Amino acid sequence: MAEGEIESIRAILSSKPRPIGWEQRRQRLDEVGSIWPVADDVELRTVGCGDVAGEWSLSPGADATRVLLYFHGGGYCSGSIASHRRLVTEAGRAAGISTLAIAYRLAPEHPFPAAHDDAMIGWRYLRQQGIDARNIVVGGDSAGGNLTIALINALREANEDLPACAWLISPWTDLTMSGKTLESKDHIDPIIHRGYLVELADAYAPTSLDRRNPLLSPLFSVLAGFPPTLIQVGSAETLLSDSTRFAEAAAEANVATTLEVWPEMIHAWPLWNAGLTDARLALKSAGQFMKRRLLDRVP
């Protein structure tokens, strides 16, 4: 990591007071997520995936027949294609494949299971385009990582073809918030704190729901048969335990699991890949993982 880079990102995140209200929070995430624009050589195309909007990206030389289906983070209540565009497009470049980002509906206007339904719509759209399941990678950060796991679990339960692999960045896997690092890392995490997570969980999953339900907290799901999975998480995250416990559960279920814990990195740090060396290295590692797993699935 180049000296001072992560401190610069922390300074950007703390340069303004934490916003109040869903609209202000959404604007702020779009703002900090799009500080660096998409590279000039990336081709973008808006598409309608049924009732859900999406965006294709293609970098020079990328294989358009293989796709990263990506779900952005934001605690189910914020985040967008715009906030995550730089991350998604550079991930596609690293893997040498096209990407499809999904603009799933947000809470509290659209609580559970709206985002899950939209994630499935995105998957169905790709399959309807003739993309074989073994040529698809499903990925996401934070709540988008949760959606990734939930989508794959739904496909497994329906005995449908599964994607080649899953890519999880700082996934929020436990809406019961029982992870020890919610407390032990609270003093160094600039973004995610228990009170904030409680607000997000209440907005998306009303307290009448059992948050140990694997649809909400995939940490508690049965994972046998889950596809190979890469988990990338920062050591300075309150959600570190959500990744390490999920990795342990997946490994116990005989899932090919790779856990990368990046020293000093914060929640969803690959967002700032244009200005952060470790973000670019994380995307390079993820790209190599996706390439290997897609190659393994070639008939």
Secondary structure, 3 states (H helix, E strand, C coil): CCCCHHHHHHHHHCCCCCCCCHHHHHHHHHHHHCCCCCCCCCEEEEEEECCEEEEEEECCCCEEEEEEEEECCCCCCCCCCCCCHHHHHHHHHHHCEEEEEEECCCCCCCCCCHHHHHHHHHHHHHHHCCCCHHHEEEEEECHHHHHHHHHHHHHHHCCCCCCCEEEEECCCCCCCCCCCHHHHCCCCCCCCCHHHHHHHHHHHCCCCCCCCCCCCCHHHCCCCCCCCEEEEEECCCCCHHHHHHHHHHHHHCCCCEEEEEECCCCCCHHHHCCCCHHHHHHHHHHHHHHHHHHHHCCC
